[in-house]
């Protein structure tokens, strides 16, 4: 919505506030093989997609408004780091997908 000119910084902040408030619920899906296992039909294969999207949203905010969101998103992304430096949120999705999405998130958080 923001990229399409239908939402501004306030809406982005409100969405990111929801992410920060509910990130523990989402993080409980980490490492599960079954898809759509969460109470709101979220599945662990979406975690790094969600984190990379949240990172892009945070990057669209004015520089002074990013820190709170950056820290929360970075913490969640780094929890998915596996041995050897790859990232994986679901074993069935694999390392390449997870690592690619993690790199997108990390680049947006830079």
N, C-alpha and C positions, 0 to 999 in steps of 0.2 A: 504494500500500500504506500509506503514511504517513497519507494522508487518511482511509483506511478503518480506521485503528487497528491495522493488521497489521504496521507497521514503525515504528521510532522514529528518533531522531537518529543513532544509531550506523549504522543501515542507510542512512540518507540520506548520511551522511558517506562510507561505503564506496562507494556508487554514484557520488558526486561525485568521490571519489578516482580511480575508474576513468575518469571523464570527463576529468579533468585529465591523467591518465597517457596516454590514447589520443587526445587532441584533435587532435594533428597528423595522425594517420591520417584522421580524419574531415574535417579541414580540406582535405585533398588533393582532396576531391570538389567543392570550391568552383568554381562557374562551369561545370561540365560540363553538357552538354545531355542526354546519355544518362542514363537512370535506372537505378538499381540497379547502379552501376558499381564499387562498392567490394568489397573481399575478403569482407566480411560482409554483402553485398547491400544496403549502405546507398547511397543516392543523394543527389545534391546537393540535391534538392528537399526533403530532410528537415533540412538544416542549421539553418535558423532555427527550425524546429519543435523540434529537439533543444536548441538554445541557449535558447529560451524556456522549455522544460520544465525544463532544468537550473537556470535562474534562479529558477523557482518553487520548485524543491526547495531551493535554497540559501536562499531567503527564509524557508523553514519551519524553518531551523536557529536555534538561539540566536544572538543578535546577535554575540557574540564568536567564533563559529565560521564566520562567513560570508566574511571578507575574502579568504582564499586562493581560494575558489571564485568570488567576485565578480570578482576581477581576471582570472582565466582566462576566464570566460564573457564578460565585457565586452570583452576583447581580441579574442575570436573574432567577436563581434557587430560590432564596429567595423571589422573587416577586410572586412565585406560592405557597407559604406557606399559608395554610388555617387555620381556627380556629381549635384548638385542636392539632396543630402541623403537620397535614398531608399536603401533596402537591397534587395539582390538576391543570392540564392544560386544561382539557376538562371535563365537568360534565358527559358526556356519557361514558367516559373511566373509571371514578371512582377514588377513593382515593388510593386503593391498588396499581394500576398500576403506578400512578403518584408518590406516596411515594416511591415505590421500585426504580424507575428510579432516583428520587431525591437523595436517599441514595447512589446509585451507583456514581452519580456525586459528592456528598459531600465527599465520601470516596476517589475518585480520586483526589479531590482538597486538601485533607488534607496535 
